[in-house]
Amino acid sequence: MKPGLRQQLAEKMAGEITLSDSPGKALKKWRTSFQIPPSALAEYLGVSPSVISDYESGRRKSPGTGVVGKIVDSILDIDEENGGKFIKKYGKLLFSNYDDEVIYDIHDFAASVPITELSEILECETICGETSAQIFGYTVVNSLNAIINLSPSEFNRIYGWSTERALIFTDVSSGKSPMIAIRVTPFKPPYVILQGITPDKVHPLVKLLAEKDHITILCTALSVQEIITRLRKAKW
C-alpha cells in the first residue's frame, strides 16, 4: 500500500461530500460504502444517531468542512479498527487504471438513484429478486475478458467507489460464468444486468446463486453501445 493512502482517500471523500449538491446523500453514500451503521458512526463521534440521520436526510444544515473532516476520519478509523478492508479496497482504486477491454464504462453517482430508473433506461426485464433499492453507480463489464484477465482481487475494481451498484455484464450466453465469478469474490453487488440474453436463456444456476448472495438479476436486449450511450446521456 502506498504511503499517504489514507490521507488521499480522506481528501477524496471529504471533497466529494463538501462539493456535492446533496452533501447529506454523499455522506450516506460513503457511510454505507464502508458498511458502517448510523448508530456505530454516531457512537464513535459521541453524538445521537438522530444527528447522523438528520445530516443524511437534509433535515439538518449541511455540515461545514471541519465537521465533514471529523466524520470522514471517524469512518476511516472504524474501518481500520475492523482490519481496514475498505480502505485497502478503495485505496487500490486510487492507483489503478481501468483496462478498457474489460471495463467499457464506469460511473459513480453523487447521490443514490433508484434501480428502477436505470432499469427503465435500459429496458430491462427482471429475472429474479427485488427492485426497490437504490444504487450509487454502474459498471459495464466485458464478461469474458473480466473472467479471463482479472484475479479475484482485481475483480473487485469493477465496483468503483461503491459496491452498491449495478454490474452490467455484456455478451453473456447463459449468465452462469459472471455469477460464479462474483460468488468467489468478497464483495457482492445488489444488482446484476445480463446483456444480450433473454430470460428463457438464463441458466438455472444463475437464480440459485443470486438467491444465495441476495442479488437481483435483470437482463436487457440492447446492444453494448446503446447501453453506454443511454447511460451517459442520463441526467444522474
Secondary structure as GFF3:
##gff-version 3
##sequence-region A 1 236
A	DSSP	alpha_helix	5	19	.	.	.	ID=ss1
A	DSSP	alpha_helix	23	33	.	.	.	ID=ss2
A	DSSP	alpha_helix	38	45	.	.	.	ID=ss3
A	DSSP	alpha_helix	49	57	.	.	.	ID=ss4
A	DSSP	alpha_helix	65	81	.	.	.	ID=ss5
A	DSSP	alpha_helix	85	94	.	.	.	ID=ss6
A	DSSP	beta_strand	103	114	.	.	.	ID=ss7
A	DSSP	alpha_helix	115	121	.	.	.	ID=ss8
A	DSSP	beta_strand	125	128	.	.	.	ID=ss9
A	DSSP	beta_strand	134	142	.	.	.	ID=ss10
A	DSSP	alpha_helix	143	149	.	.	.	ID=ss11
A	DSSP	alpha_helix	152	155	.	.	.	ID=ss12
A	DSSP	three_ten_helix	156	159	.	.	.	ID=ss13
A	DSSP	beta_strand	166	170	.	.	.	ID=ss14
A	DSSP	alpha_helix	176	183	.	.	.	ID=ss15
A	DSSP	beta_strand	191	195	.	.	.	ID=ss16
A	DSSP	three_ten_helix	199	201	.	.	.	ID=ss17
A	DSSP	alpha_helix	204	213	.	.	.	ID=ss18
A	DSSP	beta_strand	216	220	.	.	.	ID=ss19
A	DSSP	alpha_helix	224	233	.	.	.	ID=ss20
###
